[in-house]
Amino acid sequence: MKSYPGRLQGIVEEFRSVPEQDMRAELLIEFADKFIDVPEEIAKRPFSPSNLVPGCESEAYIWCTKLADGGLKFHFAVENPHGVSAKSLAAILDEGLSGLNAEEISALSEDIVYDIFGRNISMGKGQGLMGMVAMLRSLAIQNCG
């Protein structure tokens, strides 16, 4: 089994322990309810296309800021009001990775999407969610650019 950095490991283990799709969906909704939109001091609408996740049907945007201790903090916007999957993944990535350093985050694999959402995810949704992970990793590699 793959391991993940920081608090993300515990979150993924929680999803792995719930094989039933309906219970997993409930858990995803709980995370979507924790979603916090990007603060205005980080970004204001209309958002820059440079922060848009390519291929994400929910129009997800990601920003990265450096914390005083050198850790990274991620901020998200999901413009599709029905983008529950994107909102849940954003909340999971924020809770699981914010505060870690660029090196820890840059090793993250897109396979985390399958560990959280299962293998039955549609190709379009899967590509968009994997795009979120890829963009987050790219921001970490650039050390928040």
N, CA, C and O atoms as a DFTB+ gen file, in Angstrom:
580 C
 N C O
     1  1       0.826      -1.194       0.000
     2  2       0.000       0.000       0.000
     3  2       0.865       1.250       0.000
     4  3       1.882       1.333       0.689
     5  1       0.436       2.204      -0.782
     6  2       1.136       3.478      -0.888
     7  2       0.971       4.263       0.414
     8  3      -0.065       4.177       1.072
     9  1       1.993       5.020       0.775
    10  2       1.856       5.890       1.938
    11  2       1.887       7.342       1.476
    12  3       2.422       7.663       0.415
    13  1       1.304       8.206       2.294
    14  2       1.168       9.615       1.954
    15  2       1.749      10.468       3.071
    16  3       1.813      10.033       4.220
    17  1       2.175      11.685       2.733
    18  2       2.800      12.544       3.751
    19  2       1.784      13.139       4.729
    20  3       0.604      13.297       4.416
    21  1       2.276      13.454       5.896
    22  2       1.516      14.209       6.883
    23  2       0.187      13.587       7.268
    24  3       0.041      12.366       7.314
    25  1      -0.780      14.453       7.542
    26  2      -2.120      14.024       7.960
    27  2      -2.879      13.337       6.830
    28  3      -3.908      12.702       7.061
    29  1      -2.368      13.466       5.615
    30  2      -3.034      12.852       4.467
    31  2      -3.105      11.335       4.607
    32  3      -4.067      10.716       4.152
    33  1      -2.101      10.737       5.228
    34  2      -2.081       9.278       5.414
    35  2      -3.311       8.811       6.197
    36  3      -3.967       7.845       5.809
    37  1      -3.615       9.488       7.281
    38  2      -4.769       9.101       8.098
    39  2      -6.082       9.272       7.354
    40  3      -6.994       8.460       7.508
    41  1      -6.185      10.317       6.554
    42  2      -7.405      10.553       5.776
    43  2      -7.583       9.446       4.745
    44  3      -8.681       8.912       4.587
    45  1      -6.511       9.100       4.048
    46  2      -6.590       8.035       3.040
    47  2      -6.945       6.709       3.702
    48  3      -7.742       5.943       3.161
    49  1      -6.364       6.430       4.862
    50  2      -6.692       5.188       5.575
    51  2      -8.166       5.148       5.954
    52  3      -8.794       4.089       5.927
    53  1      -8.712       6.300       6.305
    54  2     -10.143       6.370       6.621
    55  2     -10.975       5.966       5.396
    56  3     -11.943       5.218       5.531
    57  1     -10.608       6.451       4.212
    58  2     -11.326       6.081       2.992
    59  2     -11.112       4.612       2.636
    60  3     -12.043       3.935       2.201
    61  1      -9.905       4.129       2.817
    62  2      -9.620       2.712       2.522
    63  2     -10.447       1.779       3.405
    64  3     -10.770       0.664       2.997
    65  1     -10.785       2.225       4.598
    66  2     -11.543       1.379       5.525
    67  2     -13.043       1.374       5.217
    68  3     -13.812       0.670       5.872
    69  1     -13.456       2.162       4.216
    70  2     -14.875       2.258       3.851
    71  2     -15.044       1.788       2.406
    72  3     -15.045       2.609       1.489
    73  1     -15.189       0.472       2.190
    74  2     -15.288      -0.028       0.818
    75  2     -16.651       0.208       0.163
    76  3     -16.745       0.209      -1.065
    77  1     -17.701       0.406       0.950
    78  2     -19.033       0.596       0.380
    79  2     -19.138       1.982      -0.256
    80  3     -18.807       2.986       0.375
    81  1     -19.599       2.032      -1.505
    82  2     -19.671       3.290      -2.252
    83  2     -20.567       4.323      -1.576
    84  3     -20.217       5.502      -1.547
    85  1     -21.714       3.913      -1.032
    86  2     -22.614       4.891      -0.428
    87  2     -22.025       5.505       0.833
    88  3     -22.223       6.690       1.099
    89  1     -21.300       4.704       1.611
    90  2     -20.659       5.236       2.819
    91  2     -19.479       6.129       2.451
    92  3     -19.221       7.134       3.113
    93  1     -18.768       5.757       1.392
    94  2     -17.657       6.577       0.911
    95  2     -18.189       7.924       0.411
    96  3     -17.575       8.966       0.637
    97  1     -19.342       7.888      -0.274
    98  2     -19.967       9.123      -0.759
    99  2     -20.326      10.030       0.414
   100  3     -20.137      11.244       0.338
   101  1     -20.842       9.453       1.494
   102  2     -21.168      10.241       2.691
   103  2     -19.917      10.907       3.271
   104  3     -19.947      12.070       3.673
   105  1     -18.832      10.157       3.307
   106  2     -17.564      10.695       3.814
   107  2     -17.070      11.836       2.917
   108  3     -16.570      12.848       3.408
   109  1     -17.214      11.665       1.607
   110  2     -16.820      12.730       0.671
   111  2     -17.666      13.983       0.881
   112  3     -17.150      15.099       0.822
   113  1     -18.955      13.802       1.124
   114  2     -19.836      14.951       1.374
   115  2     -19.423      15.663       2.660
   116  3     -19.459      16.891       2.732
   117  1     -19.034      14.896       3.669
   118  2     -18.561      15.508       4.921
   119  2     -17.344      16.390       4.659
   120  3     -17.241      17.487       5.208
   121  1     -16.419      15.912       3.821
   122  2     -15.251      16.734       3.486
   123  2     -15.652      17.938       2.642
   124  3     -15.124      19.031       2.844
   125  1     -16.573      17.759       1.706
   126  2     -17.027      18.884       0.876
   127  2     -17.639      19.978       1.763
   128  3     -17.493      21.167       1.478
   129  1     -18.316      19.571       2.827
   130  2     -18.899      20.542       3.754
   131  2     -17.835      21.338       4.501
   132  3     -18.122      22.422       5.009
   133  1     -16.608      20.815       4.577
   134  2     -15.494      21.518       5.237
   135  2     -14.782      22.487       4.291
   136  3     -13.926      23.261       4.718
   137  1     -15.141      22.441       2.998
   138  2     -14.470      23.263       1.998
   139  2     -14.565      24.744       2.367
   140  3     -15.633      25.250       2.711
   141  1     -13.420      25.422       2.288
   142  2     -13.356      26.867       2.539
   143  2     -12.845      27.532       1.266
   144  3     -11.764      27.207       0.775
   145  1     -13.630      28.462       0.741
   146  2     -13.255      29.172      -0.475
   147  2     -12.023      30.041      -0.228
   148  3     -11.794      30.506       0.888
   149  1     -11.238      30.252      -1.273
   150  2     -10.022      31.057      -1.179
   151  2     -10.350      32.425      -0.562
   152  3     -11.301      33.081      -0.986
   153  1      -9.572      32.854       0.429
   154  2      -9.814      34.176       1.018
   155  2      -9.526      35.294       0.003
   156  3      -8.662      35.151      -0.861
   157  1     -10.252      36.390       0.120
   158  2     -10.084      37.504      -0.819
   159  2      -8.684      38.102      -0.784
   160  3      -8.231      38.658      -1.785
   161  1      -7.983      37.999       0.353
   162  2      -6.622      38.545       0.392
   163  2      -5.649      37.708      -0.450
   164  3      -4.550      38.167      -0.762
   165  1      -6.047      36.489      -0.817
   166  2      -5.223      35.636      -1.681
   167  2      -5.625      35.830      -3.144
   168  3      -4.762      35.968      -4.011
   169  1      -6.929      35.840      -3.420
   170  2      -7.398      35.985      -4.803
   171  2      -8.839      36.481      -4.832
   172  3      -9.656      36.115      -3.988
   173  1      -9.130      37.323      -5.823
   174  2     -10.484      37.847      -6.014
   175  2     -10.985      37.443      -7.390
   176  3     -10.217      37.304      -8.343
   177  1     -12.305      37.258      -7.464
   178  2     -12.936      36.960      -8.749
   179  2     -12.909      38.212      -9.611
   180  3     -13.020      39.311      -9.067
   181  1     -12.769      38.104     -10.900
   182  2     -12.505      36.872     -11.658
   183  2     -11.065      36.405     -11.441
   184  3     -10.132      37.207     -11.419
   185  1     -10.909      35.104     -11.284
   186  2      -9.598      34.532     -11.006
   187  2      -8.746      34.463     -12.265
   188  3      -9.254      34.378     -13.383
   189  1      -7.446      34.504     -12.050
   190  2      -6.492      34.384     -13.148
   191  2      -6.540      32.978     -13.742
   192  3      -6.561      31.996     -12.999
   193  1      -6.559      32.870     -15.068
   194  2      -6.536      31.543     -15.698
   195  2      -5.293      30.729     -15.318
   196  3      -5.301      29.504     -15.442
   197  1      -4.239      31.386     -14.860
   198  2      -3.022      30.657     -14.488
   199  2      -3.241      29.785     -13.251
   200  3      -2.452      28.877     -12.995
   201  1      -4.300      30.047     -12.482
   202  2      -4.602      29.249     -11.296
   203  2      -5.681      28.198     -11.552
   204  3      -6.029      27.432     -10.653
   205  1      -6.208      28.163     -12.773
   206  2      -7.258      27.207     -13.135
   207  2      -6.649      25.825     -13.372
   208  3      -5.645      25.690     -14.071
   209  1      -7.259      24.818     -12.790
   210  2      -6.802      23.437     -12.979
   211  2      -7.215      22.978     -14.376
   212  3      -8.407      22.931     -14.680
   213  1      -6.248      22.639     -15.230
   214  2      -6.585      22.189     -16.579
   215  2      -7.424      20.909     -16.549
   216  3      -7.116      19.970     -15.815
   217  1      -8.474      20.884     -17.345
   218  2      -9.290      19.686     -17.486
   219  2     -10.274      19.417     -16.366
   220  3     -10.935      18.378     -16.372
   221  1     -10.393      20.322     -15.404
   222  2     -11.321      20.103     -14.287
   223  2     -12.692      20.659     -14.662
   224  3     -12.847      21.859     -14.885
   225  1     -13.680      19.772     -14.728
   226  2     -15.041      20.158     -15.101
   227  2     -15.681      21.096     -14.077
   228  3     -16.623      21.818     -14.405
   229  1     -15.189      21.093     -12.865
   230  2     -15.768      21.924     -11.801
   231  2     -15.128      23.300     -11.712
   232  3     -15.432      24.061     -10.793
   233  1     -14.251      23.632     -12.646
   234  2     -13.552      24.915     -12.649
   235  2     -12.874      25.170     -11.306
   236  3     -13.152      26.162     -10.632
   237  1     -11.983      24.262     -10.931
   238  2     -11.229      24.412      -9.685
   239  2      -9.995      25.277      -9.937
   240  3      -9.362      25.199     -10.989
   241  1      -9.678      26.091      -8.955
   242  2      -8.498      26.947      -8.965
   243  2      -7.686      26.627      -7.722
   244  3      -8.240      26.272      -6.682
   245  1      -6.356      26.754      -7.837
   246  2      -5.473      26.494      -6.688
   247  2      -4.430      27.603      -6.578
   248  3      -3.870      28.055      -7.577
   249  1      -4.183      28.032      -5.331
   250  2      -3.118      28.974      -5.003
   251  2      -2.288      28.375      -3.884
   252  3      -2.747      27.511      -3.137
   253  1      -1.071      28.847      -3.786
   254  2      -0.166      28.369      -2.755
   255  2       0.519      29.577      -2.115
   256  3       0.938      30.506      -2.806
   257  1       0.623      29.552      -0.803
   258  2       1.368      30.587      -0.090
   259  2       2.360      29.906       0.840
   260  3       2.158      28.772       1.274
   261  1       3.431      30.623       1.134
   262  2       4.431      30.113       2.076
   263  2       4.104      30.577       3.479
   264  3       3.743      31.733       3.703
   265  1       4.236      29.654       4.423
   266  2       4.046      29.989       5.830
   267  2       5.369      30.464       6.419
   268  3       6.427      30.252       5.827
   269  1       5.312      31.097       7.568
   270  2       6.516      31.637       8.208
   271  2       7.566      30.563       8.464
   272  3       8.764      30.841       8.405
   273  1       7.123      29.329       8.750
   274  2       8.068      28.254       9.049
   275  2       8.583      27.541       7.793
   276  3       9.313      26.555       7.893
   277  1       8.200      28.041       6.611
   278  2       8.655      27.428       5.360
   279  2       7.690      26.412       4.788
   280  3       7.859      25.961       3.656
   281  1       6.673      26.045       5.567
   282  2       5.655      25.132       5.053
   283  2       4.789      25.830       4.022
   284  3       4.848      27.051       3.875
   285  1       3.994      25.062       3.315
   286  2       3.130      25.607       2.279
   287  2       1.672      25.512       2.705
   288  3       1.281      24.578       3.405
   289  1       0.877      26.478       2.280
   290  2      -0.566      26.493       2.543
   291  2      -1.268      26.601       1.200
   292  3      -0.920      27.442       0.371
   293  1      -2.255      25.747       0.993
   294  2      -2.990      25.736      -0.270
   295  2      -4.379      26.321      -0.082
   296  3      -5.023      26.134       0.950
   297  1      -4.821      27.035      -1.112
   298  2      -6.134      27.668      -1.124
   299  2      -6.828      27.245      -2.413
   300  3      -6.186      27.084      -3.451
   301  1      -8.127      27.070      -2.339
   302  2      -8.881      26.548      -3.475
   303  2     -10.145      27.354      -3.718
   304  3     -10.701      27.963      -2.804
   305  1     -10.583      27.345      -4.960
   306  2     -11.909      27.822      -5.333
   307  2     -12.480      26.774      -6.277
   308  3     -11.764      26.221      -7.112
   309  1     -13.756      26.510      -6.140
   310  2     -14.455      25.594      -7.038
   311  2     -15.686      26.355      -7.511
   312  3     -16.621      26.578      -6.743
   313  1     -15.678      26.748      -8.775
   314  2     -16.723      27.622      -9.297
   315  2     -18.023      26.895      -9.634
   316  3     -19.077      27.529      -9.688
   317  1     -17.977      25.601      -9.860
   318  2     -19.189      24.839     -10.137
   319  2     -19.882      24.547      -8.809
   320  3     -19.314      23.850      -7.968
   321  1     -21.102      25.063      -8.597
   322  2     -21.778      24.822      -7.322
   323  2     -22.073      23.339      -7.068
   324  3     -22.318      22.941      -5.928
   325  1     -22.050      22.530      -8.117
   326  2     -22.286      21.093      -7.974
   327  2     -20.977      20.306      -7.910
   328  3     -20.997      19.079      -7.994
   329  1     -19.860      20.977      -7.766
   330  2     -18.548      20.339      -7.770
   331  2     -18.188      19.710      -6.433
   332  3     -17.164      20.050      -5.839
   333  1     -19.019      18.800      -5.961
   334  2     -18.811      18.181      -4.645
   335  2     -17.492      17.411      -4.603
   336  3     -16.768      17.478      -3.610
   337  1     -17.178      16.688      -5.665
   338  2     -15.932      15.910      -5.674
   339  2     -14.718      16.831      -5.604
   340  3     -13.779      16.568      -4.852
   341  1     -14.736      17.908      -6.386
   342  2     -13.616      18.849      -6.366
   343  2     -13.510      19.532      -5.005
   344  3     -12.408      19.733      -4.494
   345  1     -14.644      19.887      -4.423
   346  2     -14.621      20.526      -3.101
   347  2     -14.108      19.558      -2.040
   348  3     -13.334      19.943      -1.163
   349  1     -14.540      18.302      -2.120
   350  2     -14.075      17.338      -1.117
   351  2     -12.578      17.093      -1.266
   352  3     -11.862      17.032      -0.266
   353  1     -12.092      16.951      -2.508
   354  2     -10.652      16.744      -2.691
   355  2      -9.875      17.967      -2.223
   356  3      -8.821      17.826      -1.603
   357  1     -10.377      19.166      -2.510
   358  2      -9.702      20.391      -2.052
   359  2      -9.601      20.405      -0.528
   360  3      -8.546      20.720       0.023
   361  1     -10.689      20.068       0.148
   362  2     -10.677      20.055       1.618
   363  2      -9.713      18.995       2.145
   364  3      -9.010      19.222       3.130
   365  1      -9.682      17.845       1.491
   366  2      -8.775      16.763       1.904
   367  2      -7.324      17.181       1.711
   368  3      -6.500      16.984       2.604
   369  1      -7.002      17.752       0.558
   370  2      -5.618      18.164       0.278
   371  2      -5.184      19.283       1.217
   372  3      -4.047      19.295       1.687
   373  1      -6.086      20.221       1.491
   374  2      -5.754      21.308       2.409
   375  2      -5.499      20.761       3.809
   376  3      -4.480      21.065       4.429
   377  1      -6.430      19.954       4.296
   378  2      -6.285      19.394       5.645
   379  2      -5.072      18.469       5.748
   380  3      -4.375      18.462       6.762
   381  1      -4.828      17.696       4.703
   382  2      -3.772      16.694       4.753
   383  2      -2.378      17.201       4.459
   384  3      -1.396      16.618       4.918
   385  1      -2.274      18.299       3.686
   386  2      -0.949      18.723       3.214
   387  2      -0.509      20.115       3.669
   388  3       0.690      20.364       3.789
   389  1      -1.437      21.012       3.921
   390  2      -1.027      22.365       4.289
   391  2      -0.155      22.326       5.535
   392  3      -0.466      21.656       6.520
   393  1       0.937      23.058       5.460
   394  2       1.913      23.095       6.547
   395  2       3.141      22.258       6.268
   396  3       4.185      22.454       6.891
   397  1       3.025      21.314       5.325
   398  2       4.192      20.497       4.973
   399  2       5.112      21.283       4.046
   400  3       4.722      22.313       3.495
   401  1       6.341      20.784       3.881
   402  2       7.273      21.494       3.009
   403  2       7.131      21.014       1.559
   404  3       6.484      20.004       1.280
   405  1       7.747      21.757       0.659
   406  2       7.619      21.485      -0.778
   407  2       8.094      20.081      -1.141
   408  3       7.481      19.420      -1.979
   409  1       9.158      19.630      -0.531
   410  2       9.697      18.304      -0.855
   411  2       8.696      17.201      -0.516
   412  3       8.507      16.267      -1.296
   413  1       8.055      17.312       0.651
   414  2       7.072      16.299       1.054
   415  2       5.880      16.283       0.094
   416  3       5.386      15.215      -0.268
   417  1       5.431      17.439      -0.307
   418  2       4.244      17.551      -1.154
   419  2       4.550      17.168      -2.599
   420  3       3.701      16.588      -3.275
   421  1       5.733      17.480      -3.072
   422  2       6.060      17.229      -4.476
   423  2       6.110      15.737      -4.818
   424  3       6.098      15.378      -5.995
   425  1       6.165      14.874      -3.815
   426  2       6.199      13.428      -4.061
   427  2       4.794      12.823      -4.195
   428  3       4.661      11.628      -4.457
   429  1       3.760      13.628      -4.020
   430  2       2.384      13.140      -4.061
   431  2       2.036      12.596      -5.443
   432  3       2.344      13.215      -6.461
   433  1       1.398      11.442      -5.466
   434  2       0.994      10.795      -6.718
   435  2      -0.483      11.052      -6.999
   436  3      -1.294      11.154      -6.079
   437  1      -0.819      11.156      -8.284
   438  2      -2.218      11.312      -8.685
   439  2      -3.059      10.099      -8.278
   440  3      -4.285      10.186      -8.225
   441  1      -2.409       8.977      -7.991
   442  2      -3.135       7.771      -7.567
   443  2      -3.955       8.000      -6.301
   444  3      -4.844       7.210      -5.982
   445  1      -3.659       9.068      -5.589
   446  2      -4.443       9.358      -4.391
   447  2      -5.925       9.496      -4.742
   448  3      -6.790       9.213      -3.914
   449  1      -6.215       9.929      -5.963
   450  2      -7.609      10.070      -6.393
   451  2      -8.326       8.725      -6.298
   452  3      -9.463       8.660      -5.830
   453  1      -7.669       7.650      -6.740
   454  2      -8.278       6.321      -6.656
   455  2      -8.399       5.848      -5.211
   456  3      -9.376       5.190      -4.853
   457  1      -7.412       6.180      -4.379
   458  2      -7.463       5.761      -2.979
   459  2      -8.608       6.445      -2.229
   460  3      -9.135       5.899      -1.259
   461  1      -8.984       7.628      -2.677
   462  2     -10.066       8.368      -2.023
   463  2     -11.420       8.076      -2.670
   464  3     -12.393       7.787      -1.974
   465  1     -11.480       8.152      -3.995
   466  2     -12.755       8.060      -4.705
   467  2     -13.081       6.653      -5.192
   468  3     -14.214       6.385      -5.593
   469  1     -12.107       5.760      -5.162
   470  2     -12.326       4.408      -5.658
   471  2     -12.026       4.313      -7.147
   472  3     -11.809       5.323      -7.816
   473  1     -12.017       3.111      -7.645
   474  2     -11.676       2.867      -9.049
   475  2     -12.857       3.055      -9.992
   476  3     -12.677       3.036     -11.209
   477  1     -14.051       3.235      -9.459
   478  2     -15.240       3.366     -10.305
   479  2     -15.499       4.792     -10.762
   480  3     -16.526       5.063     -11.384
   481  1     -14.596       5.697     -10.469
   482  2     -14.770       7.102     -10.828
   483  2     -14.779       7.256     -12.355
   484  3     -14.032       6.572     -13.054
   485  1     -15.620       8.151     -12.863
   486  2     -15.690       8.354     -14.312
   487  2     -14.372       8.938     -14.811
   488  3     -13.636       9.580     -14.063
   489  1     -14.094       8.699     -16.091
   490  2     -12.818       9.151     -16.649
   491  2     -12.695      10.678     -16.585
   492  3     -11.639      11.195     -16.224
   493  1     -13.763      11.400     -16.932
   494  2     -13.711      12.861     -16.913
   495  2     -13.473      13.416     -15.529
   496  3     -12.630      14.291     -15.332
   497  1     -14.224      12.900     -14.568
   498  2     -14.062      13.366     -13.192
   499  2     -12.678      12.995     -12.671
   500  3     -12.016      13.803     -12.020
   501  1     -12.246      11.780     -12.958
   502  2     -10.923      11.332     -12.515
   503  2      -9.810      12.199     -13.075
   504  3      -8.866      12.546     -12.364
   505  1      -9.921      12.551     -14.356
   506  2      -8.892      13.393     -14.982
   507  2      -8.837      14.767     -14.329
   508  3      -7.756      15.300     -14.080
   509  1     -10.012      15.341     -14.052
   510  2     -10.041      16.652     -13.409
   511  2      -9.452      16.625     -12.017
   512  3      -8.696      17.522     -11.643
   513  1      -9.794      15.596     -11.238
   514  2      -9.271      15.480      -9.875
   515  2      -7.769      15.204      -9.883
   516  3      -7.028      15.729      -9.053
   517  1      -7.332      14.377     -10.825
   518  2      -5.886      14.139     -10.953
   519  2      -5.177      15.421     -11.381
   520  3      -4.032      15.660     -10.998
   521  1      -5.859      16.241     -12.175
   522  2      -5.309      17.539     -12.559
   523  2      -5.116      18.438     -11.348
   524  3      -4.149      19.197     -11.282
   525  1      -6.037      18.355     -10.388
   526  2      -5.882      19.140      -9.155
   527  2      -4.622      18.706      -8.410
   528  3      -3.853      19.545      -7.941
   529  1      -4.415      17.400      -8.303
   530  2      -3.232      16.883      -7.603
   531  2      -1.962      17.297      -8.346
   532  3      -0.982      17.710      -7.725
   533  1      -1.982      17.186      -9.676
   534  2      -0.807      17.544     -10.471
   535  2      -0.474      19.029     -10.318
   536  3       0.695      19.394     -10.194
   537  1      -1.493      19.879     -10.327
   538  2      -1.243      21.321     -10.195
   539  2      -0.726      21.654      -8.802
   540  3       0.178      22.477      -8.660
   541  1      -1.287      21.028      -7.777
   542  2      -0.818      21.254      -6.411
   543  2       0.654      20.845      -6.290
   544  3       1.464      21.559      -5.699
   545  1       0.981      19.694      -6.856
   546  2       2.363      19.218      -6.818
   547  2       3.279      20.182      -7.572
   548  3       4.385      20.468      -7.115
   549  1       2.830      20.681      -8.714
   550  2       3.623      21.628      -9.493
   551  2       3.874      22.915      -8.704
   552  3       4.981      23.452      -8.718
   553  1       2.840      23.405      -8.020
   554  2       3.017      24.591      -7.188
   555  2       4.032      24.336      -6.075
   556  3       4.836      25.208      -5.748
   557  1       3.989      23.142      -5.501
   558  2       4.944      22.794      -4.438
   559  2       6.360      22.744      -5.004
   560  3       7.296      23.259      -4.392
   561  1       6.516      22.122      -6.175
   562  2       7.848      22.019      -6.785
   563  2       8.406      23.417      -7.065
   564  3       9.602      23.658      -6.906
   565  1       7.531      24.331      -7.483
   566  2       7.949      25.713      -7.734
   567  2       8.075      26.497      -6.430
   568  3       8.410      27.681      -6.430
   569  1       7.796      25.806      -5.313
   570  2       7.826      26.420      -3.976
   571  2       6.933      27.652      -3.937
   572  3       7.326      28.716      -3.459
   573  1       5.724      27.478      -4.452
   574  2       4.686      28.499      -4.532
   575  2       5.005      29.571      -5.567
   576  3       4.449      30.669      -5.532
   577  1       5.904      29.241      -6.486
   578  2       6.193      30.116      -7.620
   579  2       6.520      31.501      -7.201
   580  3       6.787      32.355      -8.046
